[in-house]
């Protein structure tokens, strides 16, 4: 069984603009769904403060996940 290598930079950019999409790109669908649901809730619930933090966290986790799998 071969794993498709994913570009960590692409995963990070995708998840930065739409949290969860980078995780979908990596094949981690449950992680992507988590970020896709939680981040908008935090944007609304915290008037934007936590939303930015979670955008960055989503991008970072997508990058790290892709980097670990391709390494």
Contact map, one row per residue, 1 for C-alpha under 8 A:
11100000000000000000000000000000000000000000000000000000000000000000000
11110000000000000000000000000000000000000000000000000000000000000000000
11111000000000000000000000000000000000000000000000000000000000000000000
01111100000000000000000000000000000000000000000000000000000000000000000
00111110000000000000000000000000000000000000000000000000000000000100110
00011111011000000000000011000000000000000000000000000000000000000110110
00001111111000000000000000000000000000000000000000000000000000000110010
00000111111100000000000000000000000000000000000000000000000001111110000
00000011111110000000000000000000000000000000000000000000000000100000000
00000111111111000000010000000000000000000000000000000000000000000000000
00000111111111100000111011000000000000000000000000000000001001100100000
00000001111111110000010000000000000000000000000000000000011111100000000
00000000111111111000010000000000000000000000000000000000001000000000000
00000000011111111111110000000000000000000000000000000000001000000000000
00000000001111111111111000000000000000000000000000000010011001000000000
00000000000111111110010000000000000000000000000000000011011000000000000
00000000000011111110000000000000000000000000000000000010000000000000000
00000000000001111111110000000000000100000000000000000010000000000000000
00000000000001111111110000000001001100100000000000000110011000000000000
00000000000001100111111100000011111100000000000000000000010000000000000
00000000001001100111111110000001000100000000000000000000000000000000000
00000000011111110111111111000001000000000000000000000000001001100000000
00000000001000100001111111111011000000000000000000000000000001000000000
00000000000000000001111111111011000000000000000000000000000000000000000
00000100001000000000111111110000000000000000000000000000000000000000000
00000100001000000000011111110000000000000000000000000000000001001100000
00000000000000000000001111111000000000000000000000000000000000000000000
00000000000000000000001111111111000000000000000000000000000000000000000
00000000000000000000001100111111100000000000000000000000000000000000000
00000000000000000000000000011111110000000000000000000000000000000000000
00000000000000000001001100011111111000000000000000000000000000000000000
00000000000000000011111100011111111100000000000000000000000000000000000
00000000000000000001000000001111111110000000000000000000000000000000000
00000000000000000001000000000111111111000000000000000000000000000000000
00000000000000000011000000000011111111100000000000000000010000000000000
00000000000000000111100000000001111111110000000000000000000000000000000
00000000000000000000000000000000111111111000000000000000000000000000000
00000000000000000000000000000000011111111100000000000000000000000000000
00000000000000000010000000000000001111111110000000100110000000000000000
00000000000000000000000000000000000111111111000000100000000000000000000
00000000000000000000000000000000000011111111100000000000000000000000000
00000000000000000000000000000000000001111111111101100000000000000000000
00000000000000000000000000000000000000111111111111110000000000000000000
00000000000000000000000000000000000000011111111100100000000000000000000
00000000000000000000000000000000000000001111111100000000000000000000000
00000000000000000000000000000000000000000111111111100000000000000000000
00000000000000000000000000000000000000000111111111100000000000000000000
00000000000000000000000000000000000000000111111111110000000000000000000
00000000000000000000000000000000000000000010011111111000000000000000000
00000000000000000000000000000000000000000110011111111100000000000000000
00000000000000000000000000000000000000110111011111111110000000000000000
00000000000000000000000000000000000000000010000111111111000000000000000
00000000000000000000000000000000000000000000000011111111100000000000000
00000000000000000010000000000000000000100000000001111111110000000000000
00000000000000111110000000000000000000100000000000111111111000000000000
00000000000000010000000000000000000000000000000000011111111100000000000
00000000000000000000000000000000000000000000000000001111111110000000000
00000000000100110011000000000000001000000000000000000111111111000000000
00000000001111110010010000000000000000000000000000000011111111100000000
00000000000100000000000000000000000000000000000000000001111111110000000
00000000000100000000000000000000000000000000000000000000111111111000000
00000001001100100000011001000000000000000000000000000000011111111100000
00000001101100000000010000000000000000000000000000000000001111111110000
00000001000000000000000000000000000000000000000000000000000111111111000
00000001000000000000000001000000000000000000000000000000000011111111100
00001111001000000000000001000000000000000000000000000000000001111111110
00000111000000000000000000000000000000000000000000000000000000111111111
00000000000000000000000000000000000000000000000000000000000000011111111
00001100000000000000000000000000000000000000000000000000000000001111111
00001110000000000000000000000000000000000000000000000000000000000111111
00000000000000000000000000000000000000000000000000000000000000000011111
